[in-house]
Amino acid sequence: MQHLNEIALQHLNEARHNGHGRSSERLLHQKVLRQTLLALKAGAVLAEHNAPYAGSLQVLHGRIRVSSGEDLVLEAGHLHVIPVERHSVEALEDSVFILTAVTGIEDAAE
């Protein structure tokens, strides 16, 4: 089993060399729970998108800005709930974070 820090550094290196400036890997998918590691090089943006039913962002490296009407800056060590409205994410410096999301709630009872 690969160490989380190794995975983070691998994806950060890939993001630095990809034209779109990002790299990701799904770490866990169990029923309605997903955890995804995302790496963004400085200046890369995840365009505005809908929020999951519930979720959080945990920054492992760097600093990101989450914009949803008001800006929230998160840095390494921060864990924060994802805004419930549409939002975007921008890397203020080379960054790696874990997105934990609960999706498909309507299917959870099945």
MARSE-740562 format. One record per atom (N, C-alpha, C, CB): residue number from 1; residue in one letter; x negated, y negated, z negated. Coordinates in nm, 2 decimals. Each point is the difference from the previous one (the first is absolute). Glycine has a CB too. Example, Ala and Ser with C-alpha at 12.3 -4.5 7.8 and 13.67 -1.06 7.14 Angstrom:
% residues 2
{1,a,{-1.32,0.57,-0.78}},
{1,a,{0.09,-0.12,0.00}},
{1,a,{-0.09,-0.12,0.00}},
{1,a,{0.19,0.12,-0.12}},
{2,s,{-0.15,-0.23,0.19}},
{2,s,{-0.09,-0.11,0.00}},
{2,s,{0.08,-0.11,-0.08}},
{2,s,{-0.12,0.06,0.22}},
END
This chain:
% residues 110
{1,m,{-0.08,0.12,0.00}},
{1,m,{0.08,-0.12,0.00}},
{1,m,{-0.09,-0.12,0.00}},
{1,m,{0.19,0.12,-0.12}},
{2,q,{-0.16,-0.22,0.21}},
{2,q,{-0.08,-0.12,0.01}},
{2,q,{0.04,-0.10,-0.10}},
{2,q,{-0.02,0.04,0.25}},
{3,h,{-0.07,-0.11,-0.30}},
{3,h,{0.02,-0.11,-0.11}},
{3,h,{0.07,-0.12,0.07}},
{3,h,{-0.20,0.08,-0.13}},
{4,l,{0.29,-0.14,0.06}},
{4,l,{0.08,-0.11,0.05}},
{4,l,{-0.10,-0.12,0.04}},
{4,l,{0.19,0.07,-0.15}},
{5,n,{-0.29,-0.09,0.08}},
{5,n,{-0.09,-0.11,0.04}},
{5,n,{-0.07,0.03,0.13}},
{5,n,{-0.04,-0.05,-0.24}},
{6,e,{0.01,0.18,0.26}},
{6,e,{-0.06,0.04,0.13}},
{6,e,{0.09,-0.03,0.12}},
{6,e,{-0.14,0.17,-0.12}},
{7,i,{0.27,-0.13,0.09}},
{7,i,{0.10,-0.02,0.11}},
{7,i,{0.02,-0.15,0.02}},
{7,i,{0.12,0.21,-0.07}},
{8,a,{-0.12,-0.29,-0.03}},
{8,a,{0.02,-0.14,0.01}},
{8,a,{-0.12,-0.06,0.09}},
{8,a,{0.12,-0.01,-0.22}},
{9,l,{-0.24,0.04,0.18}},
{9,l,{-0.12,-0.05,0.08}},
{9,l,{0.00,0.05,0.14}},
{9,l,{-0.13,-0.01,-0.21}},
{10,q,{0.17,0.13,0.24}},
{10,q,{0.01,0.05,0.13}},
{10,q,{0.10,-0.08,0.09}},
{10,q,{-0.06,0.23,-0.09}},
{11,h,{0.18,-0.26,0.03}},
{11,h,{0.10,-0.07,0.07}},
{11,h,{-0.04,-0.15,0.02}},
{11,h,{0.17,0.16,-0.09}},
{12,l,{-0.24,-0.21,-0.01}},
{12,l,{-0.04,-0.14,0.01}},
{12,l,{-0.10,-0.01,0.11}},
{12,l,{0.04,-0.04,-0.24}},
{13,n,{-0.13,0.13,0.26}},
{13,n,{-0.10,0.00,0.11}},
{13,n,{0.07,0.01,0.13}},
{13,n,{-0.17,0.11,-0.15}},
{14,e,{0.27,-0.02,0.16}},
{14,e,{0.08,0.02,0.12}},
{14,e,{0.08,-0.13,0.03}},
{14,e,{0.02,0.24,-0.04}},
{15,a,{0.03,-0.31,-0.06}},
{15,a,{0.08,-0.12,0.03}},
{15,a,{-0.10,-0.11,0.05}},
{15,a,{0.16,0.06,-0.18}},
{16,r,{-0.28,-0.06,0.13}},
{16,r,{-0.10,-0.11,0.05}},
{16,r,{-0.04,0.03,0.14}},
{16,r,{-0.09,-0.02,-0.23}},
{17,h,{0.11,0.14,0.28}},
{17,h,{-0.04,0.03,0.14}},
{17,h,{0.12,0.01,0.10}},
{17,h,{-0.20,0.11,-0.10}},
{18,n,{0.32,-0.11,0.05}},
{18,n,{0.12,0.01,0.08}},
{18,n,{0.04,-0.14,0.05}},
{18,n,{0.08,0.21,-0.12}},
{19,g,{-0.04,-0.21,0.24}},
{19,g,{0.04,-0.13,0.06}},
{19,g,{0.11,-0.07,-0.07}},
{19,g,{-0.07,0.09,0.21}},
{20,h,{0.16,-0.01,-0.27}},
{20,h,{0.12,-0.06,-0.08}},
{20,h,{-0.04,-0.03,-0.14}},
{20,h,{0.16,0.12,0.16}},
{21,g,{-0.27,-0.07,-0.21}},
{21,g,{-0.05,-0.03,-0.13}},
{21,g,{0.06,0.07,-0.12}},
{21,g,{-0.04,-0.21,0.10}},
{22,r,{0.10,0.33,-0.07}},
{22,r,{0.06,0.08,-0.11}},
{22,r,{-0.02,0.15,0.03}},
{22,r,{0.17,-0.19,-0.04}},
{23,s,{-0.15,0.26,-0.08}},
{23,s,{-0.01,0.14,0.01}},
{23,s,{0.09,0.05,-0.12}},
{23,s,{-0.24,0.01,0.11}},
{24,s,{0.30,0.11,-0.10}},
{24,s,{0.08,0.05,-0.11}},
{24,s,{0.01,0.15,0.00}},
{24,s,{0.14,-0.21,0.02}},
{25,e,{-0.10,0.26,-0.13}},
{25,e,{0.01,0.15,-0.02}},
{25,e,{0.11,0.02,-0.10}},
{25,e,{-0.24,0.04,0.06}},
{26,r,{0.34,0.05,-0.03}},
{26,r,{0.10,0.04,-0.10}},
{26,r,{-0.07,0.09,-0.10}},
{26,r,{0.19,-0.02,0.17}},
{27,l,{-0.18,-0.01,-0.29}},
{27,l,{-0.07,0.08,-0.11}},
{27,l,{0.10,0.10,-0.05}},
{27,l,{-0.15,-0.19,-0.06}},
{28,l,{0.28,0.15,0.05}},
{28,l,{0.10,0.09,-0.06}},
{28,l,{0.13,-0.03,0.06}},
{28,l,{-0.13,0.00,-0.21}},
{29,h,{0.21,0.11,0.23}},
{29,h,{0.14,-0.01,0.05}},
{29,h,{0.07,0.11,-0.06}},
{29,h,{-0.07,-0.10,0.22}},
{30,q,{0.15,0.07,-0.32}},
{30,q,{0.08,0.10,-0.07}},
{30,q,{0.15,-0.06,-0.02}},
{30,q,{-0.21,0.08,-0.13}},
{31,k,{0.30,-0.01,0.21}},
{31,k,{0.14,-0.04,0.00}},
{31,k,{0.01,-0.15,0.04}},
{31,k,{0.06,0.18,-0.17}},
{32,v,{-0.02,-0.27,0.07}},
{32,v,{0.02,-0.14,0.03}},
{32,v,{-0.12,-0.08,-0.03}},
{32,v,{0.25,0.03,-0.04}},
{33,l,{-0.35,0.03,-0.02}},
{33,l,{-0.12,-0.08,-0.04}},
{33,l,{-0.11,0.01,0.10}},
{33,l,{0.06,0.05,-0.23}},
{34,r,{-0.12,-0.16,0.27}},
{34,r,{-0.12,-0.01,0.09}},
{34,r,{-0.11,-0.08,-0.06}},
{34,r,{0.15,0.03,0.20}},
{35,q,{-0.27,0.01,-0.19}},
{35,q,{-0.11,-0.09,-0.03}},
{35,q,{-0.09,0.00,0.12}},
{35,q,{0.01,0.06,-0.25}},
{36,t,{-0.05,-0.18,0.29}},
{36,t,{-0.08,-0.03,0.12}},
{36,t,{-0.11,-0.09,-0.04}},
{36,t,{0.19,0.04,0.15}},
{37,l,{-0.31,0.00,-0.11}},
{37,l,{-0.12,-0.09,-0.02}},
{37,l,{-0.01,-0.08,0.13}},
{37,l,{-0.12,0.16,-0.16}},
{38,l,{0.10,-0.29,0.15}},
{38,l,{-0.01,-0.09,0.11}},
{38,l,{-0.13,-0.08,-0.02}},
{38,l,{0.25,-0.01,0.04}},
{39,a,{-0.33,-0.01,0.06}},
{39,a,{-0.12,-0.08,0.00}},
{39,a,{0.02,-0.11,0.11}},
{39,a,{-0.15,0.19,-0.08}},
{40,l,{0.12,-0.31,0.05}},
{40,l,{0.01,-0.11,0.09}},
{40,l,{-0.13,-0.09,-0.01}},
{40,l,{0.26,0.00,-0.02}},
{41,k,{-0.31,-0.03,0.14}},
{41,k,{-0.12,-0.09,0.00}},
{41,k,{0.05,-0.14,-0.02}},
{41,k,{-0.13,0.16,0.15}},
{42,a,{0.05,-0.25,-0.20}},
{42,a,{0.03,-0.14,-0.03}},
{42,a,{0.08,-0.06,0.12}},
{42,a,{-0.20,-0.02,-0.15}},
{43,g,{0.31,-0.04,0.13}},
{43,g,{0.08,-0.07,0.10}},
{43,g,{0.10,0.09,0.07}},
{43,g,{-0.19,-0.14,0.04}},
{44,a,{0.19,0.27,-0.06}},
{44,a,{0.10,0.09,0.06}},
{44,a,{0.13,-0.02,-0.07}},
{44,a,{-0.18,0.17,0.06}},
{45,v,{0.29,-0.15,0.01}},
{45,v,{0.13,-0.03,-0.05}},
{45,v,{0.09,0.12,0.03}},
{45,v,{-0.03,-0.25,0.02}},
{46,l,{0.11,0.29,-0.12}},
{46,l,{0.12,0.09,0.03}},
{46,l,{0.11,-0.09,0.01}},
{46,l,{-0.09,0.20,-0.13}},
{47,a,{0.15,-0.21,0.25}},
{47,a,{0.10,-0.10,0.04}},
{47,a,{0.12,0.03,-0.10}},
{47,a,{-0.07,-0.01,0.24}},
{48,e,{0.16,-0.09,-0.24}},
{48,e,{0.12,0.00,-0.09}},
{48,e,{0.08,0.13,0.03}},
{48,e,{0.01,-0.25,-0.01}},
{49,h,{0.03,0.31,-0.10}},
{49,h,{0.07,0.13,0.01}},
{49,h,{0.09,0.02,-0.12}},
{49,h,{-0.19,0.10,0.13}},
{50,n,{0.29,-0.01,-0.12}},
{50,n,{0.09,0.02,-0.11}},
{50,n,{-0.07,0.07,-0.11}},
{50,n,{0.19,0.02,0.16}},
{51,a,{-0.14,-0.04,-0.28}},
{51,a,{-0.05,0.06,-0.12}},
{51,a,{0.06,0.14,-0.02}},
{51,a,{-0.03,-0.22,-0.11}},
{52,p,{-0.04,0.32,0.05}},
{52,p,{0.06,0.13,-0.03}},
{52,p,{0.10,-0.02,-0.11}},
{52,p,{-0.21,0.12,0.07}},
{53,y,{0.29,-0.01,-0.10}},
{53,y,{0.09,0.00,-0.10}},
{53,y,{-0.06,-0.05,-0.13}},
{53,y,{0.13,0.18,0.11}},
{54,a,{-0.25,-0.13,-0.14}},
{54,a,{-0.08,-0.04,-0.12}},
{54,a,{-0.14,0.03,0.03}},
{54,a,{0.19,0.05,-0.16}},
{55,g,{-0.28,-0.13,0.11}},
{55,g,{-0.14,0.03,0.03}},
{55,g,{-0.10,-0.09,-0.08}},
{55,g,{0.07,0.08,0.22}},
{56,s,{-0.20,-0.05,-0.20}},
{56,s,{-0.10,-0.08,-0.07}},
{56,s,{-0.12,-0.01,0.09}},
{56,s,{0.09,0.06,-0.23}},
{57,l,{-0.18,-0.16,0.21}},
{57,l,{-0.13,-0.01,0.06}},
{57,l,{-0.10,0.00,-0.11}},
{57,l,{0.09,-0.13,0.20}},
{58,q,{-0.20,0.21,-0.18}},
{58,q,{-0.11,0.01,-0.09}},
{58,q,{-0.12,-0.03,0.08}},
{58,q,{0.11,0.17,-0.16}},
{59,v,{-0.18,-0.28,0.13}},
{59,v,{-0.12,-0.04,0.07}},
{59,v,{-0.12,0.07,-0.06}},
{59,v,{0.11,-0.23,0.06}},
{60,l,{-0.18,0.30,0.03}},
{60,l,{-0.12,0.07,-0.05}},
{60,l,{-0.13,-0.08,0.03}},
{60,l,{0.12,0.21,0.04}},
{61,h,{-0.11,-0.30,0.07}},
{61,h,{-0.12,-0.07,0.04}},
{61,h,{0.05,-0.13,0.07}},
{61,h,{-0.14,0.21,0.02}},
{62,g,{0.07,-0.32,-0.04}},
{62,g,{0.03,-0.12,0.07}},
{62,g,{0.12,-0.08,-0.06}},
{62,g,{-0.09,0.11,0.20}},
{63,r,{0.15,-0.20,-0.11}},
{63,r,{0.11,-0.08,-0.03}},
{63,r,{0.10,-0.01,0.11}},
{63,r,{-0.14,-0.14,-0.15}},
{64,i,{0.27,0.15,0.12}},
{64,i,{0.10,-0.01,0.10}},
{64,i,{0.11,-0.10,-0.04}},
{64,i,{-0.04,0.24,0.06}},
{65,r,{0.11,-0.30,0.04}},
{65,r,{0.11,-0.09,-0.02}},
{65,r,{0.12,0.07,0.05}},
{65,r,{-0.15,-0.21,0.02}},
{66,v,{0.25,0.21,-0.11}},
{66,v,{0.13,0.06,0.03}},
{66,v,{0.10,-0.13,0.02}},
{66,v,{-0.04,0.23,-0.12}},
{67,s,{0.09,-0.25,0.23}},
{67,s,{0.09,-0.11,0.03}},
{67,s,{0.14,0.04,0.02}},
{67,s,{-0.19,-0.12,0.10}},
{68,s,{0.28,0.06,-0.18}},
{68,s,{0.14,0.03,0.01}},
{68,s,{0.08,-0.12,-0.05}},
{68,s,{-0.04,0.25,-0.04}},
{69,g,{0.02,-0.37,0.10}},
{69,g,{0.06,-0.12,-0.05}},
{69,g,{-0.10,-0.07,-0.09}},
{69,g,{0.23,0.10,0.02}},
{70,e,{-0.29,-0.03,-0.11}},
{70,e,{-0.11,-0.06,-0.08}},
{70,e,{-0.12,0.10,0.01}},
{70,e,{0.16,-0.13,-0.15}},
{71,d,{-0.28,0.08,0.14}},
{71,d,{-0.12,0.08,0.02}},
{71,d,{-0.04,0.06,-0.14}},
{71,d,{-0.07,-0.14,0.20}},
{72,l,{0.02,0.26,-0.19}},
{72,l,{-0.05,0.07,-0.12}},
{72,l,{-0.14,0.05,0.04}},
{72,l,{0.24,0.06,-0.09}},
{73,v,{-0.34,-0.10,0.02}},
{73,v,{-0.13,0.05,0.03}},
{73,v,{-0.04,0.11,-0.11}},
{73,v,{-0.07,-0.22,0.10}},
{74,l,{0.03,0.34,-0.04}},
{74,l,{-0.03,0.11,-0.09}},
{74,l,{-0.15,0.04,0.03}},
{74,l,{0.24,0.08,0.00}},
{75,e,{-0.31,-0.05,-0.10}},
{75,e,{-0.14,0.04,0.02}},
{75,e,{-0.03,0.13,-0.07}},
{75,e,{-0.07,-0.24,0.01}},
{76,a,{-0.05,0.29,0.01}},
{76,a,{-0.04,0.14,-0.05}},
{76,a,{0.04,0.01,-0.14}},
{76,a,{-0.19,0.01,0.16}},
{77,g,{0.26,0.10,-0.19}},
{77,g,{0.05,0.03,-0.14}},
{77,g,{0.14,-0.04,-0.02}},
{77,g,{-0.23,-0.03,-0.07}},
{78,h,{0.29,-0.05,0.16}},
{78,h,{0.14,-0.04,-0.02}},
{78,h,{0.10,0.10,0.05}},
{78,h,{-0.07,-0.24,0.02}},
{79,l,{0.17,0.26,-0.09}},
{79,l,{0.12,0.08,0.04}},
{79,l,{0.12,-0.08,-0.01}},
{79,l,{-0.11,0.21,-0.09}},
{80,h,{0.19,-0.21,0.20}},
{80,h,{0.11,-0.09,0.00}},
{80,h,{0.12,0.06,0.08}},
{80,h,{-0.15,-0.20,-0.02}},
{81,v,{0.27,0.17,-0.03}},
{81,v,{0.12,0.05,0.07}},
{81,v,{0.01,-0.07,0.14}},
{81,v,{0.12,0.04,-0.22}},
{82,i,{-0.08,0.03,0.32}},
{82,i,{0.02,-0.06,0.13}},
{82,i,{0.13,-0.08,0.00}},
{82,i,{-0.12,0.19,0.11}},
{83,p,{0.11,-0.31,-0.05}},
{83,p,{0.12,-0.09,0.00}},
{83,p,{0.11,0.08,0.08}},
{83,p,{-0.14,-0.21,0.00}},
{84,v,{0.27,0.19,-0.05}},
{84,v,{0.11,0.07,0.06}},
{84,v,{0.04,-0.06,0.13}},
{84,v,{0.08,0.06,-0.23}},
{85,e,{-0.13,-0.18,0.27}},
{85,e,{0.04,-0.06,0.13}},
{85,e,{-0.11,0.03,0.10}},
{85,e,{0.13,-0.18,-0.12}},
{86,r,{-0.10,0.14,0.25}},
{86,r,{-0.10,0.02,0.10}},
{86,r,{-0.13,-0.07,-0.04}},
{86,r,{0.18,0.01,0.18}},
{87,h,{-0.29,0.04,-0.14}},
{87,h,{-0.13,-0.05,-0.04}},
{87,h,{-0.11,0.04,0.09}},
{87,h,{0.07,0.00,-0.24}},
{88,s,{-0.18,-0.08,0.23}},
{88,s,{-0.12,0.04,0.08}},
{88,s,{-0.12,0.01,-0.09}},
{88,s,{0.09,-0.12,0.20}},
{89,v,{-0.20,0.18,-0.16}},
{89,v,{-0.12,0.02,-0.08}},
{89,v,{-0.12,-0.05,0.09}},
{89,v,{0.11,0.20,-0.14}},
{90,e,{-0.19,-0.28,0.08}},
{90,e,{-0.12,-0.05,0.06}},
{90,e,{-0.12,0.03,-0.08}},
{90,e,{0.13,-0.18,0.12}},
{91,a,{-0.24,0.23,-0.06}},
{91,a,{-0.12,0.02,-0.08}},
{91,a,{-0.08,-0.13,0.00}},
{91,a,{-0.01,0.25,0.07}},
{92,l,{-0.01,-0.30,-0.19}},
{92,l,{-0.08,-0.12,-0.02}},
{92,l,{-0.15,0.03,0.01}},
{92,l,{0.19,-0.10,-0.14}},
{93,e,{-0.22,0.22,0.11}},
{93,e,{-0.14,0.06,0.02}},
{93,e,{0.02,0.14,0.03}},
{93,e,{-0.11,-0.17,-0.16}},
{94,d,{0.00,0.24,0.20}},
{94,d,{0.01,0.15,0.03}},
{94,d,{0.07,0.06,-0.13}},
{94,d,{-0.21,0.00,0.16}},
{95,s,{0.32,0.08,-0.13}},
{95,s,{0.08,0.05,-0.11}},
{95,s,{0.05,0.14,0.02}},
{95,s,{0.07,-0.24,-0.04}},
{96,v,{-0.05,0.31,-0.07}},
{96,v,{0.06,0.13,0.00}},
{96,v,{0.11,0.00,-0.11}},
{96,v,{-0.22,0.11,0.09}},
{97,f,{0.34,-0.06,-0.06}},
{97,f,{0.10,0.01,-0.10}},
{97,f,{0.08,0.13,0.02}},
{97,f,{0.01,-0.25,-0.02}},
{98,i,{0.06,0.29,-0.08}},
{98,i,{0.09,0.11,0.01}},
{98,i,{0.15,-0.05,-0.01}},
{98,i,{-0.17,0.15,-0.11}},
{99,l,{0.24,-0.11,0.21}},
{99,l,{0.15,-0.03,0.01}},
{99,l,{0.07,0.12,-0.06}},
{99,l,{-0.03,-0.16,0.20}},
{100,t,{0.10,0.14,-0.31}},
{100,t,{0.09,0.11,-0.05}},
{100,t,{0.14,-0.04,0.03}},
{100,t,{-0.16,0.06,-0.18}},
{101,a,{0.23,0.02,0.26}},
{101,a,{0.14,-0.03,0.04}},
{101,a,{0.10,0.11,-0.02}},
{101,a,{-0.10,-0.15,0.17}},
{102,v,{0.22,0.11,-0.21}},
{102,v,{0.11,0.09,-0.01}},
{102,v,{0.09,-0.03,0.12}},
{102,v,{-0.02,0.02,-0.26}},
{103,t,{0.04,0.08,0.34}},
{103,t,{0.09,-0.02,0.12}},
{103,t,{0.10,0.11,0.01}},
{103,t,{-0.19,-0.11,0.12}},
{104,g,{0.28,0.10,-0.03}},
{104,g,{0.10,0.10,0.02}},
{104,g,{0.08,0.04,-0.12}},
{104,g,{-0.15,0.08,0.17}},
{105,i,{0.18,-0.17,-0.25}},
{105,i,{0.08,0.03,-0.12}},
{105,i,{0.13,0.06,0.03}},
{105,i,{-0.10,-0.19,-0.11}},
{106,e,{0.16,0.15,0.22}},
{106,e,{0.13,0.06,0.04}},
{106,e,{-0.01,0.15,0.02}},
{106,e,{0.07,-0.22,0.10}},
{107,d,{-0.19,0.27,-0.06}},
{107,d,{-0.02,0.14,0.02}},
{107,d,{-0.05,0.08,-0.12}},
{107,d,{-0.05,-0.06,0.23}},
{108,a,{0.02,-0.01,-0.34}},
{108,a,{-0.06,0.06,-0.12}},
{108,a,{0.09,0.11,-0.06}},
{108,a,{-0.12,-0.21,-0.04}},
{109,a,{0.25,0.20,0.05}},
{109,a,{0.09,0.09,-0.06}},
{109,a,{0.00,0.14,0.07}},
{109,a,{0.14,-0.19,-0.08}},
{110,e,{-0.18,0.19,0.20}},
{110,e,{0.00,0.12,0.08}},
{110,e,{-0.10,0.10,-0.04}},
{110,e,{0.08,-0.13,0.19}},
END
